Amino acid sequence: MKTQVLEQLLAKLDPASYSVGQYKEHAYCMQKKGANWEVFYGKNSLHLGSRTFANQEEANKYFYRMLMEKVNQQVINHGN
């Protein structure tokens, strides 16, 4: 997924739920790590579920998929 497409999609989501470029507590994060990109959930200064990608487009796709899973889970939980 191209970065421009990701930015357009993220604009529709709650910015408190994610961070691009830096660590954010209780949020899904994507940041550059050396030559790679790391995607994780930030909690208690930890990088939970961390995955590293050599290609930014693959990291973008995975990051967005993680966010959508969270949004869908919230919808399901609120529906009960």
Buried (B, 14 or more C-beta within 10 A) or exposed (E): BEEEEBEEBBEEBEEEBBBBEEBBEEBBBBBEBEEBBBBBBBEEEEBEEEBEBEEBBBBBBBBBEBBEEBBEEEEEEEEE
